[in-house]
Amino acid sequence: MSAEKKPKKSSSRLKMQLVDFWNEFKQIKFGIIGIIFLVIAILVTIFESFLIPFPEASTRWRDITYWEDNPRNAPPAWINWFSKKDYTPTTYIDDINFEENIMSPTMTLMTSVIEYDYRYDVPPIDLIYRGRYKGSFTLNIVLERPDGNVLNLVNKNFSSPSWKDFRVAIGTEAKNPVQSFAKKYQNSSVQSVKVNNVLFAQANETILSNPQPLKGTYKFKVNIIKTSADTIIEEPKLVLSGAVSGILGTDNAKRDIWSGLIAGTKWALFIGLLTSAISVTVGVIYGVVSAYYGGIVDSVMQRIWEIFANIPLLPVLIVLAAIFKPSIWSLIIMMCLFFWVGPVKTVRSMALQIKEETYVEAAKALGASHARIIFKHMVPILIPYSFASMALNVPSAILYEASVSLLGLGDATIVTWGQILHDAMNGGAVTNGLWWWVVPPGIAIALIGMTFAFIGFAMDTILNPKLRTR
Amino acid sequence: MGIIIYVIIIFIYSFLFNTVMEETLNGQIIEQVNGEMLKMSQVGTDPQYLLEYRERRIRELRDLYHLDDPLLSRVFWRAIDTLTFNYGKSTIMRSFKGETDVIKIVVERIPNTLILFTTSIILDILLGVWLGIKKAQKAGGIMDKTTSIATMAVYGLPSWWFGMVMIMLFAFSIPIFPSGGLSSVPPPETFFAKFVDLLYHMALPVITLVFIGFWGRAYLTRNIVLGNLQEDFIMSARARGLPERSVLYGHALRTSAPPILTMSLLSLLGSFSGALIFEGIFSWPGMGNLYWAAVQQNDIPVLLGNLSITTLIYIAGIVVLDLIYGFLDPRIKVGGKA
């Protein structure tokens, strides 16, 4: 993997060794697949903001206002390909052009017509008209349906001296006109009228009890009357918050799961790579030092190692996290504290062999310092092994973070896959069968785990020639 | 040796969690004294005396728990308490019978955890070793390759996530298994029906655990057996014209058995702590579920007591493993090394 990326300043022997290693690595198919996956994951991290519809997902994951236009618990949009009924996907219409009519020095009428081609069976959950404004204005939205019926949906005044967001949810604002419209066709005692079901339904006597979809072009006429000269309206847009939404649907806090998943990739890579890099480095050096000095140093170091190796990792991490409420950094440090034990035993036995090699003896005879022998002559031999060990450590680091997060003990300022799963557990995703909320984060964890397992096992195969198939 | 390590670890815990534990203790003392005062004031005791009593009583109790000693001595007493299984009282949680002693809360859950894990360990080893031998037999064959890829695919798979998916599939979408718990509500009467009910509730978690686990076991077995198959004695056995079956099971597997067994048990010990999360998903009333509940209710004494017991079981497992190892493979004497 990183064979070429290593600093080139070390001895040419090391360089050759790594080049050889890389050449051998290239021959193992699943190793290459692992590398490809890793490259994809890194690309996803780099191009994160281009891949997700909500670029601030990472920083505003717990900010409910950022997500308020999305539907709740909506399945992904692509289920339309498999289901008999077509569900309206969430759509953002934001290229809205206004025609301005100056009526008097203080009053300006702005009109725009938003055309929406409705060709689905299940209507959207809500319609939201929103934007930013300063000053004061009156908003009026009129809907012209394909069958010619015209409904006056919203009349509302806004006024604020400073910049403010305005947000009109037609589902709640337009209850009365829609109700009276529906009552014209079906006299029903049903009190709560589902606005969007009626808006997008055929006008007949079953409009309330069994609404049939009315397909065609819906025209939303938005009339804005600015009632003061300094009124400015920016970023107006119409959001159809659909019955299905996005690539992977939404959760019960209306968050887009795809965005969360992609935003979580970088944290998974970060946590996994950093933890395994630090802990394996420490472990390898620890093992080499222990083997090199031998004697009393060795036995003391081995005793210390034994103590750490005997601590059950996950429970301790859980308790530590429960008591100290860690940030992502302290969580990584905690994991490193216990992860370094992994490679020590193997490294020590390998180093014991290397120690007896003639070139180490020669170096000693030449009067090289202990540090020089350890870092120049012994550690480099172990670098391929260290990489394999690092690669195999990454999945467990990610897994531990996910487990701690699953208990709700993760860092609350970021979004990780474990946290998405924690929310899914608490949000009843399992009992309600919201698979799009449960399955993808787990698959993501498994995929990253698989990537590093591929790489690690491939290196393992090179390092242990015995395992090769006959 | 295991005991020494346990003692040292407990000291480390006591040091790490000293502050939190003391805060909890302090809160409990004040609560207790306030309760006593309330009783006394109902009888109509002199308020001046009451205040005095409160002061004295708090001092007494703080003395009892060594709360006013210097730091090292406090840590020492905390560790001694933990080592003697004197974990104190829980703050919120109760045992199934309603007791507040942490040790009782923890201990009553140990059998549940053991039942679940021993069952899956046994199935796991049987399946894994069988598949591993099959893989080693035809190393490089289609079966070997596909199962190796499956091994790597499940390598990073969180068992608890798989549990969630299994519950979603087999308890809600296709309701053939219960979604969790140890027994039906109300539990059946007869012993036999109880047993069947337990098996029924265990089925889904065990299937999930085994499904996640046995790939790794198979891969390990394959590597060990394959390594042994290249040894000289196998060649000599083959040269003598022994049937392949006897070479494989009689010679290769026999020499592979000790490392396979110990490695399996070791990794299962490792997964034991990992699978604690797993219990929470299946609301299996074991020790893992206790962590879950204790974290949610922020019950520090239970959390720490549970941690100490888990550590004890874990270390005991490692020690037993060493004994088994020495027993199976007399060449290696690791007895003194815990």
Interface residues (C-beta under 8 A of the other chain):
Chain A: F30 E306 I307 N310 I311 P312 L313 L314 P315 V316 I318 V319 L320 A322 I323 P395 S396 I398 L399 A402 S403 L406 L407 G408 L409 L421 A424 M425 A429 V430 T431 N432 G433 W435 V438 V439 P441 G442 I445 A446 L447 I448 G449 M450 F452 A453 F454 F457 N464 K466 L467 T469 R470
Chain B: G2 I5 Y6 I8 I9 I12 L16 F17 V20 A139 G140 D144 S148 I149 T151 M152 A153 V154 Y155 G156 L157 P158 W160 W161 F162 M164 V165 I167 M168 F172 S173 S179 N223 L226 G227 Q230 F272 S273 G274 L276 I277 G280 I281 Y291 W292 A294 V295 Q296 N298 I300 L303 L304 N306 L307 T310 T311 Y314 I315 I318 K337 A338
